[in-house]
Amino acid sequence: MGAEHVFHRSTRAPPPLAVRGEGILLIDEKGRRYIDACGGAAVSCLGHGHPEVVAAMSEQAARLEYIHTGFFTSEAAEELAAMVAEMSPGTLDRVWYTSSGSEAIEAALKLARQYHLERGDSERKHVIARRQSYHGNTLGALAAGGSAWRRAPYEPLLIDVALVDPCFEYRFAEPGESAESYGARAADALEQEILRLGPETVIGFVAETVVGATAGAVPPAPGYLKRIREICDRNGVLLILDEVMCGSGRTGTFLSCEQDNVVPDIATLGKELGAGYQPIGAVVCTSEVYDTVARGSGALKHGQTYNAHPVGCAAALAVLRIIRDEGLLGRVQDAGARLMSLLTDRFGDHPNIGDIRGRGLLQAIELVADRSTKAPFDPALAMHQRAKADAFARGLLIYPGGGTIDGRLGDHILLAPPYNVTSDELGMIVDLLADTIDAVLPS
């Protein structure tokens, strides 16, 4: 290679050069192979180099590579929207395209505000979200997230978003409190905040159905989302569920909220929607939200150059067809149960593994200094980064995180293998992860 000009994520050392992907494997320039157990950032849901997706992209690029949505639509965009609507629950049947999950959140927030404006509720200006959440790194999405370390440098630039406690049973349930009781209590925190702000001033509540990057595959407690839905309905507040990481089949249903029997007013998609083959995200809204805009001003006052990019839509359409035709939602459920069993068998009694959690093929283990007290490791130890480095050296890619817990760092390791992962591949992932845990943790 020539002189380096890329502004990498870390300026300390450039990352290795990846040259090829094959299924669950990534290969670097030296020929070293890595098991991609996390899909990068829970993105590569079909593995690397899937020939059907590559062919669909090539065909679309050769026929029509780009149109501006102010002039045209495309077959790929129309067919993809129809498939997303078919696979989504309830009346979630209108799709607005973006190029990323962060942009999807930005568009969802604007749509939610405009929905109320179209109804004459101009006083609605507040958004409520949760601590220890992540909705993206653009300013609006960052403001709606509760990841303290990501927000801190840009705090003066962020809009004011009210934050309530997450639904995180392992960390926030009281001793002896049932999961259902805790879920009800966590949901009631939203209503208390709505009442504090004034119900007539609240636009919407934004939450990840299964929390991804900041806390590590945290599913909602039983009954939590249904109670949230009731609270939002009672107060005229839109429910916006962020399914950028946990949606598009990652947890075994197209939207993860289907497993909670809840339909949001707006859902956001990204990551697995295009499986990493093209950048694409989407906002999916109910017919009521769409019709309110359609009967009013008739246009969402938002737009970007690459909305509904034909090649991105063609890639995502191919991805969803493969998921449907190969029955991969069922495979995710089976593989997810297998992964949970393997993790529990290997780490269920480990003194430094406090929790094993997740849904489908979005799962995590939490690293703790003391299992009995749930005390996290000292942040200075950066245990999650140590684990990432050790696993990488062994040829295993994991997605680590350190979420703030009472001002301290709770380390976790997230796994998100492809939907077509085999049982043998799951076994190799857990074996390599066990070697990393043995090397990194003090016990």
Buried (B, 14 or more C-beta within 10 A) or exposed (E): EEEEEEEEEEEEEEEEEEEEBEBBBBBBEEEEEBBBBBBBBBBBBBBBEBEBBEEBBEBBBEEBEEBEBEEEEBBBBBBBBEBBBEBBBBBBBBBBBBBBBBBBBBBBBBBBBBBBBBEEBEEBBBBBBBBBBBBBBBBBBBBBBBBBEBBEEEEEEBEEBBBBBBBBBBBBBEEEBEBEBBBBBBBBBBBEBBEEBEBEEBBBBBBBBBBBBBBBBBBBBBBBBBBBBEBBEEBBBBBBBBBBBBBBBBBBBBBBBBBBEBBBBBBBBBBBBBBBBBBBBBBBBBBEBBBBBBEBEEEBEBEBEBBBBBBBBBBBBBBBBBBBEBEBBEBBBEBBEBBBEBBEEBBEEBEBBBBBBBBBBBBBBBBBBEBEEBBBBEBEBBBBBBBBBBBBEBBBBBBBBBBBBEEEBBBBBBBBBBBBBBEEBBEBBBEBBBBBBEEBBEE
